[in-house]
Each structure stands twice: as structure tokens, then as C-alpha cells.
Amino acid sequence: MDTHFEFAYRPRIRTLLLAIVFFGLGALFLVHLGETNAQGLLIDGAIELSPENATRFYYVMAALAGVFVVLGSLGIAELVFSPEKPVLRLTPDEIIIPPFLFRREARIIRYRDITKLSWQRVGTQKIMTIRHGDRKRADLNSAWFANEASYQQVVLFICARTGTVYR
């Protein structure tokens, strides 16, 4: 029997909006610090910057925060305007991870090519890392699934197909 399963797999727009607001406000604050800076900066008690270098540091950090705002905006645009909804597929032979943002093609990972599975927790999110092929990796984030049960189903299915014990 040629059984396969499909799961909605995409970031939440709300999360992207919160990130845009957070990094946008951070960028504005860092620009303000750069414009009004008149003193040096001591970073973590180890790196000392002159007033001029501290100002540069604030502007570089503001630019990086701005990049995250742009990336979040592009992510929302793709979710809103993309004609097809991203779906993660599990087939008897492979995992098909949908494209998102700068990746235009779906990632296809054959179970036989998986060399290691690992898990980590970041706050309330769970992330399964799939190592495959020659130093390649893919991460499946629980927050991108419709619910926790879907994430657990995917993890257990992949573990069963690869003979890995879920910890």
C-alpha cells in the first residue's frame, strides 16, 4: 500500500508580525542610541569600544534588526500571496518539506539517507533536526505545524521509518 500523510507546515503570521514589531522597535531604539551616543561601550565586561566605535556598533545592530524586519515582511507576503499552501508530506520512502522564502524547491529527504535525528527545545518550541546526506540538515519546528499532535505524529513516523528511538 502506497500510504502517505500530509500536514500543514508554515510559520504563523502572528509570530512573524510580533517579530517585525520587536525588531522594528529595536532598530529604532538602536538608531536613537547611535544618534545620541557620546560615550564608549563596554560589552559583557570584555570588549571596550570608544564613543566612535560604539556609535558604529549601534548603527550596525540597527541595520541587522532592519534585515529581520525585511525578512519577516517577505515571509508574511509569501504566506498571504502564495497560491498554494505549504504542506509537509511523509511517504513510505521520503520526507518532502515545502519551500519557503528563499528556497524555491521542496526539500526531499530519503529515509535511507538520514544519518541522525536529534531534538531540542527552545522555549515552548520543539525542533527536530534531521541530518542527512553529506553534512546536510533540515529542521522541523513544532510551531510551524497546525498543532502539537501533528508534530508528534511526524516525529513518531520518521522515527519508525529510520529505526530511531524518540527521546
Secondary structure as a PSIPRED ss2 file (coil, helix, strand):
# PSIPRED VFORMAT (PSIPRED V4.0)

   1 M C   1.000  0.000  0.000
   2 D C   1.000  0.000  0.000
   3 T C   1.000  0.000  0.000
   4 H C   1.000  0.000  0.000
   5 F E   0.000  0.000  1.000
   6 E E   0.000  0.000  1.000
   7 F E   0.000  0.000  1.000
   8 A E   0.000  0.000  1.000
   9 Y E   0.000  0.000  1.000
  10 R C   1.000  0.000  0.000
  11 P C   1.000  0.000  0.000
  12 R C   1.000  0.000  0.000
  13 I H   0.000  1.000  0.000
  14 R H   0.000  1.000  0.000
  15 T H   0.000  1.000  0.000
  16 L H   0.000  1.000  0.000
  17 L H   0.000  1.000  0.000
  18 L H   0.000  1.000  0.000
  19 A H   0.000  1.000  0.000
  20 I H   0.000  1.000  0.000
  21 V H   0.000  1.000  0.000
  22 F H   0.000  1.000  0.000
  23 F H   0.000  1.000  0.000
  24 G H   0.000  1.000  0.000
  25 L H   0.000  1.000  0.000
  26 G H   0.000  1.000  0.000
  27 A H   0.000  1.000  0.000
  28 L H   0.000  1.000  0.000
  29 F H   0.000  1.000  0.000
  30 L H   0.000  1.000  0.000
  31 V H   0.000  1.000  0.000
  32 H H   0.000  1.000  0.000
  33 L H   0.000  1.000  0.000
  34 G H   0.000  1.000  0.000
  35 E H   0.000  1.000  0.000
  36 T H   0.000  1.000  0.000
  37 N C   1.000  0.000  0.000
  38 A C   1.000  0.000  0.000
  39 Q C   1.000  0.000  0.000
  40 G C   1.000  0.000  0.000
  41 L E   0.000  0.000  1.000
  42 L E   0.000  0.000  1.000
  43 I E   0.000  0.000  1.000
  44 D C   1.000  0.000  0.000
  45 G C   1.000  0.000  0.000
  46 A C   1.000  0.000  0.000
  47 I E   0.000  0.000  1.000
  48 E E   0.000  0.000  1.000
  49 L E   0.000  0.000  1.000
  50 S C   1.000  0.000  0.000
  51 P H   0.000  1.000  0.000
  52 E H   0.000  1.000  0.000
  53 N H   0.000  1.000  0.000
  54 A H   0.000  1.000  0.000
  55 T H   0.000  1.000  0.000
  56 R H   0.000  1.000  0.000
  57 F H   0.000  1.000  0.000
  58 Y H   0.000  1.000  0.000
  59 Y H   0.000  1.000  0.000
  60 V H   0.000  1.000  0.000
  61 M H   0.000  1.000  0.000
  62 A H   0.000  1.000  0.000
  63 A H   0.000  1.000  0.000
  64 L H   0.000  1.000  0.000
  65 A H   0.000  1.000  0.000
  66 G H   0.000  1.000  0.000
  67 V H   0.000  1.000  0.000
  68 F H   0.000  1.000  0.000
  69 V H   0.000  1.000  0.000
  70 V H   0.000  1.000  0.000
  71 L H   0.000  1.000  0.000
  72 G H   0.000  1.000  0.000
  73 S H   0.000  1.000  0.000
  74 L H   0.000  1.000  0.000
  75 G H   0.000  1.000  0.000
  76 I H   0.000  1.000  0.000
  77 A H   0.000  1.000  0.000
  78 E H   0.000  1.000  0.000
  79 L H   0.000  1.000  0.000
  80 V H   0.000  1.000  0.000
  81 F H   0.000  1.000  0.000
  82 S C   1.000  0.000  0.000
  83 P C   1.000  0.000  0.000
  84 E C   1.000  0.000  0.000
  85 K C   1.000  0.000  0.000
  86 P C   1.000  0.000  0.000
  87 V E   0.000  0.000  1.000
  88 L E   0.000  0.000  1.000
  89 R E   0.000  0.000  1.000
  90 L E   0.000  0.000  1.000
  91 T C   1.000  0.000  0.000
  92 P C   1.000  0.000  0.000
  93 D C   1.000  0.000  0.000
  94 E E   0.000  0.000  1.000
  95 I E   0.000  0.000  1.000
  96 I E   0.000  0.000  1.000
  97 I E   0.000  0.000  1.000
  98 P C   1.000  0.000  0.000
  99 P C   1.000  0.000  0.000
 100 F C   1.000  0.000  0.000
 101 L C   1.000  0.000  0.000
 102 F C   1.000  0.000  0.000
 103 R C   1.000  0.000  0.000
 104 R C   1.000  0.000  0.000
 105 E C   1.000  0.000  0.000
 106 A C   1.000  0.000  0.000
 107 R E   0.000  0.000  1.000
 108 I E   0.000  0.000  1.000
 109 I E   0.000  0.000  1.000
 110 R E   0.000  0.000  1.000
 111 Y H   0.000  1.000  0.000
 112 R H   0.000  1.000  0.000
 113 D H   0.000  1.000  0.000
 114 I E   0.000  0.000  1.000
 115 T E   0.000  0.000  1.000
 116 K E   0.000  0.000  1.000
 117 L E   0.000  0.000  1.000
 118 S E   0.000  0.000  1.000
 119 W E   0.000  0.000  1.000
 120 Q E   0.000  0.000  1.000
 121 R E   0.000  0.000  1.000
 122 V E   0.000  0.000  1.000
 123 G C   1.000  0.000  0.000
 124 T C   1.000  0.000  0.000
 125 Q E   0.000  0.000  1.000
 126 K E   0.000  0.000  1.000
 127 I E   0.000  0.000  1.000
 128 M E   0.000  0.000  1.000
 129 T E   0.000  0.000  1.000
 130 I E   0.000  0.000  1.000
 131 R E   0.000  0.000  1.000
 132 H E   0.000  0.000  1.000
 133 G C   1.000  0.000  0.000
 134 D C   1.000  0.000  0.000
 135 R C   1.000  0.000  0.000
 136 K E   0.000  0.000  1.000
 137 R E   0.000  0.000  1.000
 138 A E   0.000  0.000  1.000
 139 D E   0.000  0.000  1.000
 140 L E   0.000  0.000  1.000
 141 N E   0.000  0.000  1.000
 142 S H   0.000  1.000  0.000
 143 A H   0.000  1.000  0.000
 144 W H   0.000  1.000  0.000
 145 F E   0.000  0.000  1.000
 146 A C   1.000  0.000  0.000
 147 N C   1.000  0.000  0.000
 148 E H   0.000  1.000  0.000
 149 A H   0.000  1.000  0.000
 150 S H   0.000  1.000  0.000
 151 Y H   0.000  1.000  0.000
 152 Q H   0.000  1.000  0.000
 153 Q H   0.000  1.000  0.000
 154 V H   0.000  1.000  0.000
 155 V H   0.000  1.000  0.000
 156 L H   0.000  1.000  0.000
 157 F H   0.000  1.000  0.000
 158 I H   0.000  1.000  0.000
 159 C H   0.000  1.000  0.000
 160 A H   0.000  1.000  0.000
 161 R H   0.000  1.000  0.000
 162 T H   0.000  1.000  0.000
 163 G C   1.000  0.000  0.000
 164 T C   1.000  0.000  0.000
 165 V C   1.000  0.000  0.000
 166 Y C   1.000  0.000  0.000
 167 R C   1.000  0.000  0.000
